[in-house]
Amino acid sequence: MISTRIAGHLAMLAFSALVAGSFALGAMVANDIAPTALNVVRFWIAALIMGIAAYASGKLDRSALVAPWRYFVLAGLLVLYFVLMFEGLKTARPVSAAAVFTLTPIMAAGFGWLIMRQRLTPRMALALAIGGAGAVWVIFRADLAALLAFDVGRGEWIYFWGCVAHAAYAPLVPRLNRGEGAVVFSFGTLVAGAVLLSVWAFPAVLATDWTALPRIVWLTILYTAVFATAATFTCVQFAALRLPSAKVMAYTYLTPSWVIVWQLVLGQTPPPALVLGGIGLTVLALMLLLRDDSSVAPRRNLRGTESRDGSLSS
């Protein structure tokens, strides 16, 4: 019988693998469809899935409609993240983009202090620093001259700002949650995001020849909606109930390694050997975070909801 803690770790292992698929598949279709058009379909599909789950939970009632502006604030950040991710993948290598994603915990820690006055333990701070160093090494393609010249690729730079939005989203969830359950809160955020994207992407949706899109584009839309949104959300919520938040966050650092696996499976060329050194540092950061000596249960906010409620992945 698998213990609840091991089950939590397995859930987050699945989370990191599923998130990585977004980078590998996204890079293959980024130039075939406008990022806004792709994401508007993705959001509506994910909203439908979460709506069914919210209805089945029996907790979808009028109380979820209180202060709907909250959903639009959170959705705005998510929309910005997802659109800039696919825009960046037009030129950024999938492994480099995944490395940029591993900078999110560092930025989230900063926003967490500004918004929620959350503090890091020394070991977590060391782990984030090591992981950040590894991410920077991968982003600059293991090229010291490029690092010294701060020669960041256009795609990586675009996606970085999306990650800033994602980092701000994380601490805003417990701040804006008013007791709604995770599924209901995420459903509201996804619907708000779908509405915002529908307005923003209306010209792109009309300009897209949907019947002529390659099959890989539809596969990517379905994958990101079902697996990289609904499924990863479930994994995070499942693990957050069984593991300390630091251990849940740690699995972000596995994403670049999983992207390499995805690339190999899809028949793409792996990154240069020197880049693997930076990925090794992110794995070391993962191990440090998993060994964090905090043994307390996931912290809850004043309204009794999980501090990670409503968080979504790429």
ZADREN-873752 format. One record per residue (C-alpha): chain; residue in one letter; residue number from 1; z, y, x. Coordinates in pm, whole numbers. Each point is the difference from the previous one (the first is absolute). Example, Ala and Ser with C-alpha at 12.3 -4.5 7.8 and 13.67 -1.06 7.14 Angstrom:
2
(A; a; 1; (780; -450; 1230))
(A; s; 2; (-66; 344; 137))
***
This chain:
314
(A; m; 1; (0; 0; 0))
(A; i; 2; (-107; 336; 148))
(A; s; 3; (284; 253; 23))
(A; t; 4; (-42; 338; -170))
(A; r; 5; (-10; 182; 336))
(A; i; 6; (-274; -228; 135))
(A; a; 7; (-191; 47; -326))
(A; g; 8; (28; 377; 51))
(A; h; 9; (-142; -28; 352))
(A; l; 10; (-286; -220; -122))
(A; a; 11; (-80; 255; -271))
(A; m; 12; (-25; 279; 258))
(A; l; 13; (-209; -220; 230))
(A; a; 14; (-243; -38; -291))
(A; f; 15; (22; 377; -59))
(A; s; 16; (-107; 85; 356))
(A; a; 17; (-292; -247; -14))
(A; l; 18; (-123; 130; -336))
(A; v; 19; (24; 365; 107))
(A; a; 20; (-202; -77; 314))
(A; g; 21; (-285; -127; -216))
(A; s; 22; (-45; 354; -136))
(A; f; 23; (-86; 127; 348))
(A; a; 24; (-238; -284; 86))
(A; l; 25; (-186; 9; -333))
(A; g; 26; (22; 378; -37))
(A; a; 27; (-178; 57; 329))
(A; m; 28; (-286; -223; -118))
(A; v; 29; (-66; 200; -319))
(A; a; 30; (115; 353; 89))
(A; n; 31; (-358; 122; 39))
(A; d; 32; (-134; -176; -311))
(A; i; 33; (204; 185; -263))
(A; a; 34; (185; 331; -23))
(A; p; 35; (373; -50; 69))
(A; t; 36; (93; 184; -320))
(A; a; 37; (-231; -215; -214))
(A; l; 38; (132; -322; 150))
(A; n; 39; (360; 101; -51))
(A; v; 40; (-38; 118; -360))
(A; v; 41; (-113; -349; -101))
(A; r; 42; (270; -155; 216))
(A; f; 43; (274; 213; -158))
(A; w; 44; (-106; -79; -359))
(A; i; 45; (-10; -375; 72))
(A; a; 46; (341; 12; 174))
(A; a; 47; (140; 212; -287))
(A; l; 48; (-122; -259; -251))
(A; i; 49; (169; -280; 195))
(A; m; 50; (328; 190; 35))
(A; g; 51; (-18; 107; -365))
(A; i; 52; (-16; -362; -110))
(A; a; 53; (292; -81; 230))
(A; a; 54; (201; 297; -132))
(A; y; 55; (-66; -99; -362))
(A; a; 56; (95; -361; 74))
(A; s; 57; (327; 117; 156))
(A; g; 58; (103; 153; -332))
(A; k; 59; (113; 320; 174))
(A; l; 60; (-301; 217; -83))
(A; d; 61; (134; 254; -252))
(A; r; 62; (-1; 374; -67))
(A; s; 63; (266; 65; 264))
(A; a; 64; (-269; -61; 263))
(A; l; 65; (-183; 311; -128))
(A; v; 66; (286; 236; 89))
(A; a; 67; (-120; 268; 247))
(A; p; 68; (-349; -145; 52))
(A; w; 69; (-65; 260; 271))
(A; r; 70; (192; -230; 236))
(A; y; 71; (-272; -262; -19))
(A; f; 72; (-268; 256; 79))
(A; v; 73; (188; 127; 308))
(A; l; 74; (29; -353; 138))
(A; a; 75; (-352; -93; -108))
(A; g; 76; (-143; 305; 176))
(A; l; 77; (144; -121; 329))
(A; l; 78; (-127; -355; -56))
(A; v; 79; (-348; 117; -98))
(A; l; 80; (-18; 215; 313))
(A; y; 81; (109; -298; 212))
(A; f; 82; (-250; -249; -142))
(A; v; 83; (-297; 238; -1))
(A; l; 84; (63; 113; 359))
(A; m; 85; (45; -363; 105))
(A; f; 86; (-349; -97; -115))
(A; e; 87; (-145; 329; 126))
(A; g; 88; (151; -68; 342))
(A; l; 89; (-129; -358; 4))
(A; k; 90; (-355; 135; -2))
(A; t; 91; (36; 53; 375))
(A; a; 92; (340; -138; 105))
(A; r; 93; (33; -356; 124))
(A; p; 94; (211; -215; -235))
(A; v; 95; (254; -82; 273))
(A; s; 96; (34; 368; 95))
(A; a; 97; (49; 97; -364))
(A; a; 98; (265; -270; -38))
(A; a; 99; (171; 141; 309))
(A; v; 100; (5; 345; -163))
(A; f; 101; (164; -166; -302))
(A; t; 102; (285; -121; 223))
(A; l; 103; (89; 366; 63))
(A; t; 104; (99; 28; -366))
(A; p; 105; (360; -126; 49))
(A; i; 106; (65; 269; 262))
(A; m; 107; (-131; 274; -229))
(A; a; 108; (181; -154; -299))
(A; a; 109; (325; 18; 198))
(A; g; 110; (-59; 373; 49))
(A; f; 111; (-78; 60; -367))
(A; g; 112; (294; -223; -92))
(A; w; 113; (233; 232; 191))
(A; l; 114; (-155; 314; -154))
(A; i; 115; (-1; -129; -357))
(A; m; 116; (287; -253; -18))
(A; r; 117; (197; 76; 320))
(A; q; 118; (-49; -362; 107))
(A; r; 119; (98; -80; 359))
(A; l; 120; (-126; -262; 246))
(A; t; 121; (210; -237; 206))
(A; p; 122; (-60; 23; 379))
(A; r; 123; (-171; -341; 2))
(A; m; 124; (-233; 100; -282))
(A; a; 125; (-85; 324; 182))
(A; l; 126; (-80; -197; 318))
(A; a; 127; (-214; -246; -197))
(A; l; 128; (-194; 280; -168))
(A; a; 129; (-58; 168; 336))
(A; i; 130; (-132; -323; 155))
(A; g; 131; (-216; -69; -302))
(A; g; 132; (-134; 355; 9))
(A; a; 133; (-86; -32; 369))
(A; g; 134; (-188; -322; -70))
(A; a; 135; (-186; 163; -287))
(A; v; 136; (-103; 296; 218))
(A; w; 137; (-127; -242; 270))
(A; v; 138; (-222; -172; -258))
(A; i; 139; (-115; 325; -162))
(A; f; 140; (-122; 130; 337))
(A; r; 141; (-169; -336; 70))
(A; a; 142; (216; -70; 307))
(A; d; 143; (-177; 289; 174))
(A; l; 144; (247; 209; 201))
(A; a; 145; (-257; 277; 50))
(A; a; 146; (-58; 21; -376))
(A; l; 147; (377; 11; -52))
(A; l; 148; (49; 282; 251))
(A; a; 149; (-290; 193; -155))
(A; f; 150; (136; -77; -348))
(A; d; 151; (-341; -134; -94))
(A; v; 152; (73; -132; -347))
(A; g; 153; (-285; -147; -200))
(A; r; 154; (-103; 190; -314))
(A; g; 155; (72; -297; -225))
(A; e; 156; (345; -57; 147))
(A; w; 157; (82; 370; -38))
(A; i; 158; (-109; 4; -365))
(A; y; 159; (204; -311; -78))
(A; f; 160; (304; 141; 182))
(A; w; 161; (30; 273; -263))
(A; g; 162; (-19; -264; -269))
(A; c; 163; (291; -177; 168))
(A; v; 164; (196; 327; -3))
(A; a; 165; (-43; 5; -379))
(A; h; 166; (108; -365; -21))
(A; a; 167; (308; 72; 213))
(A; a; 168; (101; 287; -230))
(A; y; 169; (-47; -226; -302))
(A; a; 170; (261; -256; 109))
(A; p; 171; (316; 220; -12))
(A; l; 172; (-124; 185; -310))
(A; v; 173; (10; -322; -205))
(A; p; 174; (382; -28; -15))
(A; r; 175; (26; 378; -36))
(A; l; 176; (-224; 8; -310))
(A; n; 177; (93; -334; -157))
(A; r; 178; (221; 40; -309))
(A; g; 179; (103; -359; -51))
(A; e; 180; (-340; -149; -81))
(A; g; 181; (-59; -354; 123))
(A; a; 182; (-236; -56; 292))
(A; v; 183; (-288; -137; -209))
(A; v; 184; (22; 276; -263))
(A; f; 185; (31; 275; 262))
(A; s; 186; (-300; -133; 192))
(A; f; 187; (-202; -31; -320))
(A; g; 188; (61; 369; -75))
(A; t; 189; (-98; 97; 353))
(A; l; 190; (-317; -209; -9))
(A; v; 191; (-111; 145; -335))
(A; a; 192; (62; 354; 129))
(A; g; 193; (-196; -85; 315))
(A; a; 194; (-288; -143; -203))
(A; v; 195; (-12; 318; -211))
(A; l; 196; (3; 227; 306))
(A; l; 197; (-270; -204; 169))
(A; s; 198; (-213; -7; -315))
(A; v; 199; (-5; 381; -3))
(A; w; 200; (-50; 32; 377))
(A; a; 201; (-257; -278; 32))
(A; f; 202; (-201; 68; -318))
(A; p; 203; (-310; 131; 187))
(A; a; 204; (21; -288; 252))
(A; v; 205; (34; -257; -280))
(A; l; 206; (-311; 139; -174))
(A; a; 207; (-194; 8; 328))
(A; t; 208; (81; -363; 84))
(A; d; 209; (-256; -264; -90))
(A; w; 210; (256; -264; -101))
(A; t; 211; (-260; -268; -71))
(A; a; 212; (-146; 29; 350))
(A; l; 213; (326; -29; 192))
(A; p; 214; (20; -292; 247))
(A; r; 215; (220; -291; -107))
(A; i; 216; (244; 75; 285))
(A; v; 217; (79; 338; -161))
(A; w; 218; (107; -163; -328))
(A; l; 219; (197; -258; 198))
(A; t; 220; (180; 283; 183))
(A; i; 221; (75; 186; -325))
(A; l; 222; (149; -311; -158))
(A; y; 223; (189; -95; 315))
(A; t; 224; (158; 343; 44))
(A; a; 225; (91; 22; -369))
(A; v; 226; (144; -350; -44))
(A; f; 227; (127; -105; 341))
(A; a; 228; (48; 323; 197))
(A; t; 229; (169; 180; -290))
(A; a; 230; (147; -227; -269))
(A; a; 231; (81; -299; 224))
(A; t; 232; (136; 198; 294))
(A; f; 233; (213; 206; -237))
(A; t; 234; (151; -323; -135))
(A; c; 235; (65; -123; 354))
(A; v; 236; (182; 321; 96))
(A; q; 237; (214; 0; -312))
(A; f; 238; (85; -370; 43))
(A; a; 239; (98; 50; 365))
(A; a; 240; (189; 326; -62))
(A; l; 241; (243; -190; -222))
(A; r; 242; (70; -253; 275))
(A; l; 243; (-23; 187; 332))
(A; p; 244; (136; 326; 147))
(A; s; 245; (-257; 280; -25))
(A; a; 246; (-43; 17; 380))
(A; k; 247; (-117; -361; 5))
(A; v; 248; (-240; 61; -288))
(A; m; 249; (-148; 302; 181))
(A; a; 250; (-34; -200; 323))
(A; y; 251; (-294; -203; -123))
(A; t; 252; (-222; 309; 8))
(A; y; 253; (-32; -64; 372))
(A; l; 254; (-177; -334; -54))
(A; t; 255; (-297; 169; -169))
(A; p; 256; (-217; 54; 315))
(A; s; 257; (50; -364; 101))
(A; w; 258; (-103; -120; -346))
(A; v; 259; (-306; 229; 10))
(A; i; 260; (-118; -182; 312))
(A; v; 261; (40; -331; -183))
(A; w; 262; (-198; 136; -294))
(A; q; 263; (-276; 123; 233))
(A; l; 264; (-27; -340; 165))
(A; v; 265; (-17; -173; -339))
(A; l; 266; (-271; 243; -115))
(A; g; 267; (-197; -62; 319))
(A; q; 268; (57; 340; 156))
(A; t; 269; (64; 83; 365))
(A; p; 270; (367; 11; 108))
(A; p; 271; (134; 311; 183))
(A; p; 272; (4; 23; 383))
(A; a; 273; (275; -192; 180))
(A; l; 274; (177; 319; 117))
(A; v; 275; (48; 108; -362))
(A; l; 276; (203; -316; -58))
(A; g; 277; (275; 150; 218))
(A; g; 278; (60; 271; -260))
(A; i; 279; (3; -259; -277))
(A; g; 280; (258; -193; 204))
(A; l; 281; (224; 310; -6))
(A; t; 282; (-26; 20; -378))
(A; v; 283; (103; -366; -25))
(A; l; 284; (296; 77; 231))
(A; a; 285; (96; 282; -237))
(A; l; 286; (-13; -251; -285))
(A; m; 287; (237; -235; 181))
(A; l; 288; (244; 284; 71))
(A; l; 289; (2; 106; -362))
(A; l; 290; (47; -357; -119))
(A; r; 291; (300; -29; 234))
(A; d; 292; (153; 321; -136))
(A; d; 293; (369; -74; -36))
(A; s; 294; (22; 155; -347))
(A; s; 295; (99; -276; -237))
(A; v; 296; (47; 204; -312))
(A; a; 297; (-203; -57; -311))
(A; p; 298; (-288; 237; -78))
(A; r; 299; (147; 342; -77))
(A; r; 300; (-25; 123; -356))
(A; n; 301; (-25; 357; -115))
(A; l; 302; (242; 167; -238))
(A; r; 303; (-190; -123; -302))
(A; g; 304; (35; -363; 99))
(A; t; 305; (-362; -63; 92))
(A; e; 306; (-130; -137; 327))
(A; s; 307; (-69; 266; 258))
(A; r; 308; (-345; -153; 50))
(A; d; 309; (-86; -16; -372))
(A; g; 310; (-357; 87; -78))
(A; s; 311; (-130; -12; 356))
(A; l; 312; (-363; -104; 29))
(A; s; 313; (-209; -117; 290))
(A; s; 314; (-349; 64; 126))
***
